[in-house]
Amino acid sequence: MSKRPDGALEHEIMKVLWRSDRPLQPGEIKDLLDLELAYTSVATVLTRLQAKGMVERTESGRAFAYTPAVAEADLAARRIGEVLASTSDPSIALARFVRSLSKRDAKAVRAILDGPER
């Protein structure tokens, strides 16, 4: 059995929560994941996600129900910023990233940059 990359299970759980239109209990999340996991594994990851401020929990019967505390796009933007900040020259890393974009994505970036500032 191969080991998952760091953060992979957290991301899979977050994807389930982002797709849901209501709070989910750990057992429901476990059932929606296409992975063989113990209930306790899901519950442990949810506790860690709550400690990181990525999910919120409310009491739901004898368990907790979880909802995302951060939008998927906001988390992606934060991670991109962290990667750029971790390099010795963020402008070079950003330039290489932008050059690697598809034409469609580059066009979207241009539209954002040329659009009205918020």
C-alpha positions as a printed NumPy array, in Angstrom:
array([[  0.   ,   0.   ,   0.   ],
       [  1.459,   3.362,  -1.007],
       [  1.529,   6.387,   1.233],
       [ -0.511,   9.438,   0.234],
       [  1.374,  12.71 ,  -0.271],
       [  1.258,  15.135,   2.667],
       [ -2.035,  17.007,   2.726],
       [ -3.723,  14.751,   0.146],
       [ -6.344,  13.395,   2.56 ],
       [ -7.054,  16.877,   3.901],
       [ -7.614,  18.058,   0.337],
       [ -9.916,  15.123,  -0.493],
       [-12.002,  15.85 ,   2.612],
       [-12.154,  19.552,   1.764],
       [-13.347,  18.712,  -1.78 ],
       [-16.213,  16.693,  -0.305],
       [-17.153,  19.599,   1.967],
       [-16.909,  22.179,  -0.835],
       [-19.28 ,  20.105,  -2.993],
       [-21.844,  19.699,  -0.217],
       [-24.735,  22.087,   0.274],
       [-25.002,  21.254,   3.97 ],
       [-22.805,  20.396,   6.961],
       [-21.544,  16.804,   6.96 ],
       [-20.674,  14.41 ,   9.749],
       [-17.441,  12.383,   9.603],
       [-19.302,   9.189,   8.685],
       [-21.002,  10.922,   5.763],
       [-17.67 ,  12.29 ,   4.564],
       [-16.118,   8.826,   4.875],
       [-18.91 ,   7.374,   2.744],
       [-18.468,  10.055,   0.062],
       [-14.713,   9.538,  -0.218],
       [-13.561,   6.977,  -2.751],
       [-11.013,   5.678,  -0.245],
       [-10.901,   2.912,   2.314],
       [-10.551,   4.78 ,   5.584],
       [-11.549,   4.291,   9.169],
       [-14.094,   6.678,  10.666],
       [-11.457,   7.704,  13.203],
       [ -9.031,   8.694,  10.433],
       [-11.617,  11.053,   8.923],
       [-12.515,  12.448,  12.344],
       [ -8.834,  13.05 ,  13.166],
       [ -8.217,  14.913,   9.904],
       [-11.35 ,  17.024,  10.48 ],
       [-10.077,  17.959,  13.951],
       [ -6.763,  19.036,  12.413],
       [ -8.558,  21.02 ,   9.702],
       [-10.587,  22.791,  12.372],
       [ -7.42 ,  23.646,  14.297],
       [ -6.021,  25.164,  11.084],
       [ -9.176,  27.248,  10.628],
       [-10.159,  25.47 ,   7.417],
       [-13.441,  23.984,   8.674],
       [-16.063,  24.92 ,  11.234],
       [-17.96 ,  22.402,  13.285],
       [-21.323,  22.39 ,  14.991],
       [-22.908,  19.818,  17.248],
       [-25.108,  17.389,  15.368],
       [-26.559,  14.681,  17.565],
       [-23.757,  12.667,  19.11 ],
       [-21.208,  13.858,  16.554],
       [-20.108,  17.069,  14.932],
       [-21.03 ,  18.309,  11.483],
       [-18.462,  20.182,   9.43 ],
       [-18.585,  22.973,   6.857],
       [-15.718,  24.671,   5.014],
       [-14.484,  27.86 ,   6.674],
       [-12.537,  28.871,   3.58 ],
       [-13.584,  28.887,  -0.074],
       [-11.667,  26.649,  -2.449],
       [-10.493,  29.593,  -4.584],
       [ -9.325,  31.518,  -1.509],
       [ -7.306,  28.531,  -0.294],
       [ -5.714,  28.091,  -3.729],
       [ -4.791,  31.788,  -3.844],
       [ -3.294,  31.6  ,  -0.355],
       [ -1.217,  28.541,  -1.308],
       [  0.062,  30.214,  -4.473],
       [  1.078,  33.218,  -2.374],
       [  2.863,  30.972,   0.114],
       [  4.794,  29.244,  -2.667],
       [  5.825,  32.572,  -4.17 ],
       [  6.84 ,  33.913,  -0.765],
       [  8.99 ,  30.824,  -0.153],
       [ 11.208,  31.474,  -3.184],
       [ 14.296,  33.665,  -3.164],
       [ 12.975,  35.629,  -6.159],
       [  9.169,  35.571,  -6.358],
       [  9.103,  37.669,  -9.543],
       [ 11.074,  35.039, -11.482],
       [  8.881,  32.227, -10.159],
       [  5.752,  34.207, -11.03 ],
       [  7.039,  34.977, -14.532],
       [  7.76 ,  31.299, -15.176],
       [  4.365,  30.331, -13.857],
       [  2.595,  32.879, -16.056],
       [  4.548,  31.696, -19.114],
       [  3.4  ,  28.137, -18.398],
       [ -0.302,  29.066, -18.467],
       [ -2.571,  27.878, -21.24 ],
       [ -3.75 ,  30.538, -23.689],
       [ -7.177,  30.476, -22.038],
       [ -5.749,  30.972, -18.55 ],
       [ -3.37 ,  33.707, -19.758],
       [ -6.338,  35.493, -21.328],
       [ -8.202,  35.26 , -18.015],
       [ -5.219,  36.756, -16.163],
       [ -5.058,  39.632, -18.679],
       [ -8.775,  40.309, -18.198],
       [ -8.328,  40.408, -14.433],
       [ -5.334,  42.749, -14.654],
       [ -7.038,  45.015, -17.198],
       [-10.354,  45.055, -15.351],
       [-11.499,  47.588, -12.78 ],
       [ -9.652,  47.499,  -9.491],
       [-11.62 ,  46.484,  -6.419]])
